[in-house]
Amino acid sequence: MRFLTIFRLLLTALWLGCAVFFIGVAQSAFSVLDVPEIANGRELAGAVVNRNLTIVNLSGLIIGAILILTSFWGTKNLSRIGAWTERVLLILMTAACAVGQFVIITWMSFIRSQLGKPLVEVAADDPLLIKFNQLHQYSQWVLLTAMITALLAFFVISLKSDTNVTETK
Protein backbone atom coordinates (compact mmCIF):
# COMPACT_ATOMS: atom_id res chain seq x y z
CA MET A 1 0.00 0.00 0.00
CA ARG A 2 3.00 2.32 0.28
CA PHE A 3 3.05 2.73 -3.53
CA LEU A 4 -0.63 3.74 -3.50
CA THR A 5 -0.02 6.31 -0.77
CA ILE A 6 2.92 7.81 -2.65
CA PHE A 7 0.87 7.88 -5.86
CA ARG A 8 -1.96 9.66 -4.03
CA LEU A 9 0.45 12.20 -2.54
CA LEU A 10 1.89 12.78 -6.01
CA LEU A 11 -1.56 13.40 -7.51
CA THR A 12 -2.49 15.80 -4.73
CA ALA A 13 0.80 17.70 -5.04
CA LEU A 14 0.44 17.76 -8.83
CA TRP A 15 -2.97 19.42 -8.63
CA LEU A 16 -1.83 21.87 -5.96
CA GLY A 17 1.15 22.82 -8.11
CA CYS A 18 -1.16 23.27 -11.09
CA ALA A 19 -3.44 25.57 -9.07
CA VAL A 20 -0.54 27.65 -7.73
CA PHE A 21 0.94 27.92 -11.23
CA PHE A 22 -2.46 29.06 -12.51
CA ILE A 23 -2.39 32.01 -10.11
CA GLY A 24 0.96 33.04 -11.57
CA VAL A 25 -0.33 32.63 -15.12
CA ALA A 26 -3.38 34.76 -14.36
CA GLN A 27 -1.31 37.56 -12.86
CA SER A 28 1.20 37.40 -15.70
CA ALA A 29 -1.41 37.35 -18.46
CA PHE A 30 -3.01 40.54 -17.23
CA SER A 31 0.29 42.32 -16.56
CA VAL A 32 1.72 41.44 -19.99
CA LEU A 33 -1.38 41.83 -22.16
CA ASP A 34 -3.08 44.76 -20.43
CA VAL A 35 -1.06 47.47 -22.14
CA PRO A 36 -2.19 50.26 -24.48
CA GLU A 37 -0.19 48.84 -27.40
CA ILE A 38 -2.34 45.70 -27.52
CA ALA A 39 -5.94 46.19 -28.61
CA ASN A 40 -8.32 44.30 -26.34
CA GLY A 41 -5.40 43.08 -24.23
CA ARG A 42 -7.60 42.58 -21.18
CA GLU A 43 -9.99 40.46 -23.23
CA LEU A 44 -7.10 38.32 -24.47
CA ALA A 45 -5.76 37.94 -20.93
CA GLY A 46 -9.22 36.97 -19.74
CA ALA A 47 -9.46 34.32 -22.45
CA VAL A 48 -6.08 32.85 -21.44
CA VAL A 49 -7.07 32.81 -17.77
CA ASN A 50 -10.47 31.30 -18.52
CA ARG A 51 -8.92 28.48 -20.56
CA ASN A 52 -6.33 27.73 -17.89
CA LEU A 53 -8.91 27.83 -15.09
CA THR A 54 -10.94 25.27 -17.01
CA ILE A 55 -7.89 22.98 -17.06
CA VAL A 56 -7.34 23.49 -13.32
CA ASN A 57 -10.99 22.76 -12.50
CA LEU A 58 -11.35 19.73 -14.75
CA SER A 59 -8.06 18.25 -13.56
CA GLY A 60 -9.26 18.86 -9.99
CA LEU A 61 -12.43 16.92 -10.76
CA ILE A 62 -10.53 13.99 -12.27
CA ILE A 63 -7.78 13.88 -9.67
CA GLY A 64 -10.30 14.38 -6.86
CA ALA A 65 -12.41 11.47 -8.11
CA ILE A 66 -9.33 9.21 -8.33
CA LEU A 67 -8.24 10.22 -4.83
CA ILE A 68 -11.68 9.63 -3.36
CA LEU A 69 -11.95 6.20 -4.96
CA THR A 70 -8.46 5.15 -3.89
CA SER A 71 -9.08 6.36 -0.33
CA PHE A 72 -11.04 3.16 0.30
CA TRP A 73 -8.01 0.88 -0.27
CA GLY A 74 -5.53 0.10 2.46
CA THR A 75 -7.55 1.56 5.32
CA LYS A 76 -7.71 -1.48 7.58
CA ASN A 77 -4.96 -0.17 9.91
CA LEU A 78 -6.25 3.41 9.99
CA SER A 79 -8.65 5.17 12.27
CA ARG A 80 -12.08 5.81 10.84
CA ILE A 81 -11.82 9.48 11.75
CA GLY A 82 -8.59 9.90 9.76
CA ALA A 83 -9.97 8.06 6.75
CA TRP A 84 -13.21 10.03 6.71
CA THR A 85 -11.44 13.33 7.35
CA GLU A 86 -9.40 12.69 4.23
CA ARG A 87 -12.48 11.76 2.21
CA VAL A 88 -14.43 14.82 3.34
CA LEU A 89 -11.51 17.10 2.41
CA LEU A 90 -11.22 15.45 -1.01
CA ILE A 91 -14.98 15.70 -1.57
CA LEU A 92 -14.83 19.42 -0.71
CA MET A 93 -11.91 19.93 -3.11
CA THR A 94 -13.70 18.10 -5.90
CA ALA A 95 -16.98 19.89 -5.23
CA ALA A 96 -15.24 23.27 -5.25
CA CYS A 97 -13.73 22.47 -8.66
CA ALA A 98 -17.15 21.38 -9.95
CA VAL A 99 -18.89 24.52 -8.65
CA GLY A 100 -16.14 26.71 -10.05
CA GLN A 101 -16.35 25.10 -13.47
CA PHE A 102 -20.00 24.25 -13.98
CA VAL A 103 -21.70 27.01 -12.01
CA ILE A 104 -19.51 30.08 -11.70
CA ILE A 105 -17.61 29.96 -15.01
CA THR A 106 -20.77 29.04 -16.90
CA TRP A 107 -22.65 31.92 -15.31
CA MET A 108 -19.79 34.34 -16.03
CA SER A 109 -19.73 33.25 -19.69
CA PHE A 110 -23.47 33.80 -19.92
CA ILE A 111 -23.12 37.33 -18.53
CA ARG A 112 -20.26 38.10 -20.95
CA SER A 113 -22.41 36.99 -23.86
CA GLN A 114 -25.25 39.22 -22.63
CA LEU A 115 -22.94 42.23 -22.43
CA GLY A 116 -21.98 41.83 -26.09
CA LYS A 117 -18.84 43.95 -25.83
CA PRO A 118 -15.51 43.89 -23.98
CA LEU A 119 -15.75 44.38 -20.22
CA VAL A 120 -13.60 47.53 -20.34
CA GLU A 121 -16.26 49.17 -22.53
CA VAL A 122 -19.07 48.50 -20.04
CA ALA A 123 -20.07 51.21 -17.58
CA ALA A 124 -18.87 50.50 -14.04
CA ASP A 125 -22.41 50.78 -12.65
CA ASP A 126 -23.90 48.30 -15.15
CA PRO A 127 -25.75 45.61 -13.15
CA LEU A 128 -24.36 42.83 -15.38
CA LEU A 129 -20.78 44.01 -14.84
CA ILE A 130 -21.39 44.21 -11.10
CA LYS A 131 -22.72 40.64 -11.15
CA PHE A 132 -19.76 39.52 -13.26
CA ASN A 133 -17.32 41.04 -10.76
CA GLN A 134 -19.15 39.32 -7.87
CA LEU A 135 -18.89 35.99 -9.67
CA HIS A 136 -15.21 36.62 -10.28
CA GLN A 137 -14.76 37.11 -6.54
CA TYR A 138 -16.69 33.89 -5.84
CA SER A 139 -14.48 32.08 -8.34
CA GLN A 140 -11.38 33.18 -6.44
CA TRP A 141 -12.85 32.04 -3.12
CA VAL A 142 -13.90 28.67 -4.55
CA LEU A 143 -10.42 28.03 -5.98
CA LEU A 144 -8.85 29.05 -2.67
CA THR A 145 -11.18 26.64 -0.86
CA ALA A 146 -10.19 23.82 -3.21
CA MET A 147 -6.51 24.59 -2.69
CA ILE A 148 -6.77 24.71 1.10
CA THR A 149 -8.73 21.47 1.29
CA ALA A 150 -6.26 19.78 -1.08
CA LEU A 151 -3.35 20.95 1.07
CA LEU A 152 -5.04 19.64 4.23
CA ALA A 153 -5.81 16.35 2.46
CA PHE A 154 -2.14 16.14 1.45
CA PHE A 155 -1.12 16.35 5.10
CA VAL A 156 -3.73 13.80 6.16
CA ILE A 157 -2.55 11.38 3.46
CA SER A 158 1.09 11.91 4.49
CA LEU A 159 0.21 11.26 8.14
CA LYS A 160 -1.51 8.08 7.04
CA SER A 161 1.69 7.17 5.22
CA ASP A 162 3.68 7.66 8.45
CA THR A 163 1.21 5.46 10.31
CA ASN A 164 1.56 2.69 7.74
CA VAL A 165 5.36 2.82 7.89
CA THR A 166 5.54 2.67 11.69
CA GLU A 167 3.01 -0.13 11.92
CA THR A 168 4.90 -2.33 9.44
CA LYS A 169 8.25 -2.04 11.24
N, C-alpha and C positions, 0 to 999 in steps of 0.2 A: 504493500500500500504506500510505501514511501515514494515510489515513482508517481503515483496518482496525486499525492499531496504536492510534490514539486511541480507537476504539470499544472495543477490548479493555481498554485502560487504564481507560476509563469503567466497563465492566462489573465489573472487579476492584475498583475503588474503591467502586462502588455496593454490592457485597456486603460489603466490609470495613466500610463505614459502617453497613450494616444490622446486622452482627454487633456492632459497638461500641454502637450504639443499643440493641440487645437487652440488653446488660449493664446499661445504665442503666434500662431498663424493668423488668428483673428486680429490681434493687435497690429501685427506686421502688415496685413492686407490693407487695413484702413490707413496706417501711417504712410505706406508707400503709394497707394493709389488715390488717396484723397488730397490731390494737389491740383492747382489751377490749370496746369499744363495738360491734364488728362480729362477729357470730356466725360462726364458721368462716372468719375473715378469712384465715388462712394457707392454707386450702383454696382460697379464691377467688384468692388471689395465685398459688398453684401452678397453677391452671387458666389464668390469664392468661399466666404464664411458659411453660407447656407449649405453648399455642397459638402464641405468638410464636416459640418455639424451633423448632416445626414449620415455620413460614414461613422462618426463617433457614436451616434445613437443606435444605428443598426448593428454595429459591432458590439455595443453594450448589450443589446437584446440577445444576440447569438451567444456571446461569451457568458452572459448571465444565465441563459437557459442551460448551457453546458455545465456551468458551475453548480447550479441548483440540482440538476440530475445527478452529477457525480458526488454531491454531498451525501447521498444515501449509501455510498459504498465505503466500507472500512470504518464504520462507526461503532462497532461492537465494544471497543475499549474506551469509548468517549462518554462523557456525561451528556445526558439529554439536553441540558440547558445550553451547553457549548454548541452542540450540533444544531439546535433550533435557533440559537442566536445567529449563527453563521447563515442559516437558511433565510431567516427574516431579513438580515442585512442584504443578502443577494437578491431577494425578492424586491426589496425597496430600490436597489440599484437598477434592476431590470425594469421595474415599473416606472421609475423616473425617466429612463431612456425611452420607454414606450410613450409616456405622456409628452415628453419633449418632442418626439418625432411625429406622433400621430394626432396629437391635439394641438399643441402650441404652434409648431411649424406649419401645420396645415392651416390653422386659423390665420397666422401671419401672412401666408401666401394668398389666402382668400382676400384679406384686407388690402394687400398690395395690388391685387387684380382689380379691386373696386376703386382704388385711387386712380389708376390709369395713367399715372405719370411718376417720375422719380420722386422719392421721398423729400429730397431737398427742395423741390418745387411746390410742396404742399405747405399751406399756412400752418404755423405752429399751433394754432387753436382749433384746427380741424379735428372733429371728434374721432375720425378714423385714424388719424396720425397719433392721437393721444392713446387710443386703444392699441395700436401697433406698438408704441413705446412701452405700454404696460405689459404686453405679451413678451416683448423683448426682455424686460426685467424678470418676468416669470421664467423665461427660458434660461436665464443665467442662474436663477435660484434652483431650478430643477437639475441643471447640470452639476451645480455645486453639491446638491444633495446626493446625486449619483456618485460623485467622486468621493465624498466623505464616507458614504456607506461602503463603497468598494475598498477604501483604505482600511476601514474598521474590519471588514470581512477578511482582508489580507492578513491583518494581525491575528484574527481569530483562527484562520487556517494555519498560520505559522505556529501559533501556540499549540494547536492540535498536532502539528508535526513534531514539536518538542515532546509532547506527551507520548506519542507513538515511539519515538526514539528511546526515551527513558524506560518505557515499559518493556521494550524488547531486549534491553541489556541484561 
